[in-house]
Structures are given as structure tokens and as C-alpha cells.
């Protein structure tokens, strides 16, 4: 148990990020700096993240992943490979799962972004989060936020009738059954170096069944 | 990463006009371009985002089906008319990348992803005729079991990674583009270039041209077509 004086790693890192945000240059200063050095101008953008609107002035190079983690302190979304291969950075943009690492933040102007922090309703876990706990669907937990965001989208996609490489007949428009083959294929954009795959499949299956009930 | 300017195109003619500057590149889903920029392989000074142009529609036409250039890979793969009339294309699209990447990647961008190999992707290898014309090819004497068997040259043995392009070739697709001189149509088999002695040129699209759509002709056999990928890891289909 933590005493009142202890500082958790997460709390410490969080406070450091908050300090970083407070020292962000004002937009006017950024523009003046850009003009004096010949650097391209920063871009005004507004994103709604987990229901909260953020108006930002950003260097266009900032990825959506770095915006979340480094600028806004939302460290639930993880940086794994930073090349779109591991899925640790998976978030929902306009309800669709994407790799935040290969996406410029400014390109999402006006969009609704949901991260793992935005899945709970108050103190109530999202059914996919609850299923991951119940099925012990992780070991170290680093890939878990991406796995969970991906699974949330997967269940929406299945309901909407989306196909996958495991779908036997793509010309049949009825939703595919949530078979283990479909779950494995549809979760293949999320790697787990601990190898928790069997329990991840069980968690997605359980969450899918529960939501259908 | 080199600093770049970012602007959002609001109409096709404006995007084409901006691309007269050779330092401009169009940004679609960014799944390949942004990755290459992180690696220092691509370094445009200005990205023109074309994803908000009105080019995302998938429309039935008398002559077949028109796929808008900014339609996302997943939207095309899941479209009922693609699934029923052009099965090979739906199956090829879901054979590639991951669900996340397919939600981001556009159809035009799928064709414009670079023909590539691991040596091209890594600037610490000085030899790459694609990156630095005339510098040689590190892959020829390197680890190259994943490289080209057909169509390669002495200058380059990289391959184009698109599964969808293979299906589009089988379907006799036509790529519609617009440039300063107006529109033109490029049959898909003439769109990508073999490396020859100019492997730095992946396609026959000019730098100031923008892909607006991919047209699929009406083809009776499309309903019975399939895509079968032979790869080290192939998913099991549900029975």
C-alpha cells in the first residue's frame, strides 16, 4: 500500500508532463520563431479527445500518439514500434481503430478521438476492459491499452458486417460469426511479446458474447 | 524528421496547383509516407493533405464501379458491391496490412506506397539505387530472400507491397488522374514501372498529378474471382 508521502511512478511522470504542458510556448511566440528561422508555421487544430475539446497550435510533425502522450499527458496509449506494426498505439478516431503513431495530429482536426482512458463510464469499466481482467488477458500489460481499443472496434466492425481474411465467403453480407479464427485474424494488428494471445482471444470472445446477450 | 509545412487541400485544382512545387507531396492515410519520413528516406518540405477532398465515394456506374481515390482500404473491402462483384479485390485488401492500417490507408495511397525493400528503408546502407541513383544495390549481395523474382533488374530487386494492386491488375482497372493539363486515364498495368535502370521512379504518375479515382469495368467473372496469397504466414479461413 502507498503511504500519503509515497510518489507513484505514474503520478511522478504525470506531474512532469503537466509541467511540460505549462511551459509550452504561446502560439504567437511559436509563429514568430517560425517566421524568424524560415521554419514552416505551426498549425492551429482542434480535437475532441475522450469528450474534451482541445484547441492546439502544433508543429505539423507531431503525431497523434506524441500529442496524446507528450502534450496532453494521456499516457495510456503506448509507443511500441512507432512504425505502425505493433498496434500498441491503437486509438479510435471517429469510431475507427487506427495507429496513432502513423497519423499526424493536425490531420485529425475536428475529429473525435477516444483512447483507453475514455472507455470507462465513471467508475464502470467498459465490457472489454472487464473481460480482459476476468480472462487474465495480459502479462506485462504494455500492449493491453492497444489490444483493448482494438477489440472494442473489432466488436463494432463484426456487428457492422465487416469482412476479414478469415471470412470464408466475403460475398455473404450477413455479419461473420465471432469464431476464434476471426478474432485472431482481426486482432492481428496488435502484437503481444508476452504471448498472452490465448487469453486475449478468450477475452474478446467473452466481451462479444456478453454484449450480444 | 525534416520540418515541413502542412496544408489541407479544399479542392482538386488547388491541390494540383500546389504540387507544381517539387517539394510538395500529397498526404493520404500517411501509413507509408509518414513512416518513410521518420526513417529519413522521404523528406518533403510541404505536405498537402488530400483526405478531405470529395474523392471518397464508391459509385456504381454504367461501365462498372468507381472507387474514389481517398476511399479507405477497409471501406472498399467492406462495400457490398465490391464483395459481391469484385471478390478478388475485397479478399486482396483484407490480405494486406492490419485492420488499423486499412482504416487509414486510401486507395490512391495504396498504389502510391513506395516500391521498397529493407535496404531502401534504412539510410545507413549507402548503396541504394532507389534512394541515391547510381549508388548501387545493397540487396543484391545482401539478405534478399523476400525480394523480386520477376521483373527485377541489375539496379534494383525491390518489390511493390500492394496486394490490392495485384487484384486491380486482374480486374483491368483504370487509374484516373488529374494534372495541370487536365485529366487522363492510366491502365493499372501501365501505372507501376519495372525498375530497369531508373528504380527511383516507381510509377508513371507525374509529380504534379493527383489520382482521383480507380475505375473497375463490369466483369462477369469478378463474382467468381478469388485472391490467394502464398506467404510465410497465411490466416486460416473459417469453415
Interface residues (C-beta under 8 A of the other chain):
Chain A: X39 X40 X41 X43 X59 X60 X61 X63 X82 X83 X84 X87 X90 X96 X97 X98 X99 X102 X103 X104 X106 X107 X109 X150 X153 X154 X157 X160 X161 X162 X163 X164 X165 X166 X167 X168 X170 X171 X173 X176 X177 X179 X181 X182 X184 X185 X186 X188 X189
Chain B: X1 X3 X4 X5 X6 X8 X27 X29 X30 X31 X34 X35 X38 X45 X46 X47 X49 X51 X74 X77 X78 X80 X83 X84 X87 X90 X91 X94 X95 X97 X98 X99 X100 X101 X103 X104 X223 X235 X236 X237 X238 X239
